Amino acid sequence: MSSPTVKKLKRHEVGGLPLIEVILSRMGLKEIFAEALAPSGREGISSVDVLLMLVRNLAVAKDPLYELAEWMDTLDLRPLGFAEQPSVRFTDDRFGRALDKLYAADRASLQTEVVLAVIRAFDIKLDRIHNDSTSVKACGKIPGQTRTGLELRLGYSKDHRPDLKQLVFSLSISADGAVPIHHQVYPGNRNDDTTHIETWNYLRTLHGRADFLYVADGKLCT
């Protein structure tokens, strides 16, 4: 007498993925990534699809890189355009290689394309833009410069760790919805008051006009 077949149920989550998918579609993010990242015939899953999955994770979970594969296993991927669970796994190595490819791309132009797409798709008002900066410390031995010339240096530490090298991260957002419009990273000893003219000129070019209000802290007054 044969034993009865044992069936196992596996729970897959959907959550906010359909809503995020609508937003990504309106942004045209997949098309922007596809234009910026050259495809490779050796990829089991395209770098574009991997990066889009990382974007979704940042929106709903913010898992570290080494836990992304486990997060993927919990999802029902049909709302994301997959007919079924893919046979090729989204491993941390795959996410790492996609991020390496993104780093090697023209990220400045990519950022501009994404911002302009969001402004058009969601009719973001740019009549008032807010800017602020913060320092981000780094532990360990940090050698030399990046290929774009960025170098971590000792500076005024807002984390009260003057012994650690750092970078300065500047972010500008729209008053309409707090949408990120521009960011720039500087060496850790860069003073905020030297960044505003550069930021203003970029925002003016992006906006296509100069009649907007630029809001920042007291270091704007020099």
Secondary structure as the mmCIF struct_conf table of DSSP 4:
data_model
#
loop_
_struct_conf.conf_type_id
_struct_conf.id
_struct_conf.beg_label_comp_id
_struct_conf.beg_label_asym_id
_struct_conf.beg_label_seq_id
_struct_conf.end_label_comp_id
_struct_conf.end_label_asym_id
_struct_conf.end_label_seq_id
HELX_LH_PP_P HELX_LH_PP_P1 SER A 2 LYS A 7
STRN STRN1 GLU A 13 GLU A 13
TURN_TY1_P TURN_TY1_P1 GLY A 15 GLY A 16
HELX_RH_AL_P HELX_RH_AL_P1 LEU A 17 MET A 27
TURN_TY1_P TURN_TY1_P2 GLY A 28 GLY A 28
HELX_RH_AL_P HELX_RH_AL_P2 LEU A 29 ALA A 36
BEND BEND1 LEU A 37 LEU A 37
TURN_TY1_P TURN_TY1_P3 GLY A 41 ARG A 42
BEND BEND2 GLY A 44 ILE A 45
HELX_RH_AL_P HELX_RH_AL_P3 SER A 47 VAL A 60
TURN_TY1_P TURN_TY1_P4 ALA A 61 ALA A 61
HELX_RH_3T_P HELX_RH_3T_P1 LEU A 65 GLU A 67
HELX_RH_AL_P HELX_RH_AL_P4 LEU A 68 ASP A 73
TURN_TY1_P TURN_TY1_P5 THR A 74 THR A 74
STRN STRN2 LEU A 75 LEU A 75
HELX_RH_3T_P HELX_RH_3T_P2 ARG A 78 LEU A 80
TURN_TY1_P TURN_TY1_P6 GLY A 81 GLY A 81
BEND BEND3 ALA A 83 GLU A 84
BEND BEND4 SER A 87 VAL A 88
HELX_RH_AL_P HELX_RH_AL_P5 ASP A 92 ALA A 104
BEND BEND5 ALA A 105 ALA A 105
HELX_RH_AL_P HELX_RH_AL_P6 ARG A 107 PHE A 122
TURN_TY1_P TURN_TY1_P7 ASP A 123 ASP A 123
BEND BEND6 ASP A 127 ASP A 127
STRN STRN3 ARG A 128 LYS A 137
BEND BEND7 GLY A 140 GLY A 140
BEND BEND8 GLY A 144 GLY A 144
TURN_TY1_P TURN_TY1_P8 ARG A 147 THR A 148
STRN STRN4 ARG A 153 ARG A 153
TURN_TY1_P TURN_TY1_P9 LYS A 158 ASP A 159
BEND BEND9 HIS A 160 HIS A 160
TURN_TY1_P TURN_TY1_P10 PRO A 162 ASP A 163
BEND BEND10 LEU A 164 LEU A 164
STRN STRN5 GLN A 166 SER A 174
TURN_TY1_P TURN_TY1_P11 ALA A 175 ALA A 178
STRN STRN6 PRO A 180 PRO A 187
TURN_TY1_P TURN_TY1_P12 GLY A 188 ASN A 189
HELX_RH_3T_P HELX_RH_3T_P3 ASP A 192 THR A 194
TURN_TY1_P TURN_TY1_P13 THR A 195 THR A 195
HELX_RH_AL_P HELX_RH_AL_P7 HIS A 196 HIS A 207
TURN_TY1_P TURN_TY1_P14 GLY A 208 GLY A 208
BEND BEND11 ARG A 209 ALA A 210
BEND BEND12 PHE A 212 PHE A 212
STRN STRN7 LEU A 213 VAL A 215
HELX_RH_3T_P HELX_RH_3T_P4 GLY A 218 LEU A 220
#
